[in-house]
Amino acid sequence: MLLAHVFNKLFTLSSLKGRLLLGLSCTLLLLAALVLGMAWQVGKTMVHETNMAHLRYETQLLADELTQQIEQRIQALERLNDLVGVSEDPDVLERALINNDTLLAWFDGIVISDRSGLILSDWPTVSGRRGLESTEFEYFKMLRGTRFPYVSEPFVGRASNMPMILIGVPRKDAQGEFVGFIGGIVSLDAGGLFNRLSKVRLGEHGFAAVATASGKILYHPDRSLVNMPIPHLATNPLMELAIDGWTGDGVETLLDGRSSLQSYAQVWPASWVVGFFLPIEQAYQPLVGFIKKLWWVWVMLALLMMPFLWWLLARILTPLNQLEEQIGEVGQGCRAHVRLATSMQELQQVAITFNRVEDERQQLVDNLQEREAFLDSVLNASPQGMFVANFGGFITYMNPALLDMLGVAETLPMEAWLKQVHADDIEGAEDMWRHSLKSGSDFVRQLRFIRSDNEMLWLDIHARVVMLSQGGHSLGLVGVVKDITERREQEALQRWEAEHDPLTGLLNRRGFERRLEDAFADFQKTSTPSALLMFDLDHFKPINDDGGHALGDEMLRRIAQVVAWEVRRSDHVARQGGDEFGVLLPSCTIGQAERIAESLRQAVSEVSVVHEGKQYNVTLSVGVTRFDEGDGCVDDALSRADSASYDAKREGRNSVVLNVPDKLNSTSLFE
């Protein structure tokens, strides 16, 4: 139960004691890992050297044994050669072989040939062997050429169909001439030459192998490799050196890709190479097991020490717990200062520092309360709307003037009244607010606010970030809010009057030219088509002459209403002066413009005024054009439209004339 309690405290890590215990435990584990790491490195070196020494010894021992066996077999064949002499009588040769039957303990068979390589006799007799030609075999060529004992390359016997080697000695006459050979056949499958190797075991995966200097395998635990070339020889530099006559050891990879300790020795009488191979993971397996056991000993020791360390830390940290309790009592007002009964200088210094800071804090609290009371009085008495926001951007105070201006209650949360900010203004205001808090720059913004009674206010807000004199940290914002609704409405009215005709409510020349410039700029940037209509009133002068300007003004107002009704909502209609009118048709093709012009002509012809029983009508002479790529400015299009309007008057009035640069002749539409 105690151990479980310690673990629970340790992994909570919410206390200094738990963290110290974790630190000590980690230190122990780190020390254990360091010691085990050093032990691993030293042990690995020792294991490597020990295994390499053992491999060298075993390899040389096996090479010496094979050398001795080869030499003994050669000596036995030489003694048989002395007994046989140069006789080529098959019966004599057979009796000699039978009389030396004990040689079969070393050989699987013995053959005798003549000088041409023809097998004269063999023992034991194998069907098909006597009479075979061996002239083309490399061992016959070597024996005849060198006239010294020779161990052949592995080959498959034609009679037995088994992999084998031949240990041969040359037969020579009195003059030393080659008269044949005596050969002892050793089977690579069942021969006793490699019995010792088959019994060699270096752990579970270690093994020995024998190959010829030409790179053919004589013995290998994998019997399918016998009499085959050494695979992937180029990937093992140590084996390549051994094939060339080198004796030594090192670390290289096996055929299956595993790293292994390798040792090589030479069997010189036969030109063979003996190799011992021990996978590294097997060589290090005892060391790995030892390190694992040692690691668990360290872990268990550390776990058993944790309760003691926990108790020891609890005793050491008792004064710290007292300091914590007394600080809590100071915070609750139960005591004025901290008093510790401990000899620990660090804790005594902490207590002294805390008491000094607490005295300074109490003085600051008293001063702050006085300042807050003064500030509350100033803000409450101010007729200007004011607010205070904290460093997180939340408004924590609004004075009565601001609450009355917005028509919100003091208890209404900020999230609720923020929804009353106009939807078109809220996103931009929030971005500017966050930027001011982050950068320390002033927040200056005008936005619309919808009161609960649906009255819309225009507010001008100017807030400044309050910064600490030391450190440059933001404490929040203090802002002033002004109601500028009346001013904005007056400005909007002035802008409207500056661009509109007071009689008809249509655009005046100034407003019309500004919209023409905007449309022409869009045409130049995006090739957006726009058309232009220019017209004045036919037969308007008699209305002014007979009925006076009042009757003329009434006619102008009616025509303005009709024209505004006939065009699209996106179009701009202007009275440029007197009875001259213009219509801008944005995003309109010339075909659409012609149809609109004709509808205007028709609608205006139906407008009339009556004076003293007499009815007066007017008609339109309309000029139609569009913006063109050759236009350098708006005036080019205006000139074409004016010209077309004059053409319409010359052609009899009450008509529509089209004038575009790419047409040679204008088109007239008459009623």
Secondary structure by P-SEA (a helix, b strand, c coil): caaaaaaaaaaacccaaaaaaaaaaaaaaaaaaaaaaaaaaaaaaaaaaaaaaaaaaaaaaaaaaaaaaaaaaaaaaaaaaaaacccccaaaaaaaaaaaccccccccbbbbbccccccccccccccccccccccccaaaaaaaacccbbbbcbbbbcccccccccbbbbbbccccccccbbbbbbbcccccccccccccccccccccccccccccccccccccccccccccccccaaaaaaaacccbbbbbbcccbbbbbbbbbbbcccbbbbbbbbbccccaaaaaaaaaaaaaaaaaaaaaaaaaaaaaaaaaaaaaaaaaaaaaaaaaccccbbbbccccaaaaaaaaaaaaaaaaaaaaaaaaaaaaaaaaaaaaaccccccccccccccccccaaaaaaacccccccaaaaaaacccccaaaaaaaaaaaaaacbbbbbcbbbbccccbbbbbbbbbbbbbbcccccccccccccccaaaaaaaaaaaaaaaccccccccccaaaaaaaaaaaaaaaaaccbbbbbbbbbbccaaaaaaaccaaaaaaaaaaaaaaaaaaccccbbbbcccccbbbbbbccccaaaaaaaaaaaaaaaaacccccccbbbbbbbbccccccccccccaaaaaaaaaaaaaaaaaacccbbbbbcccccbbbbbcc
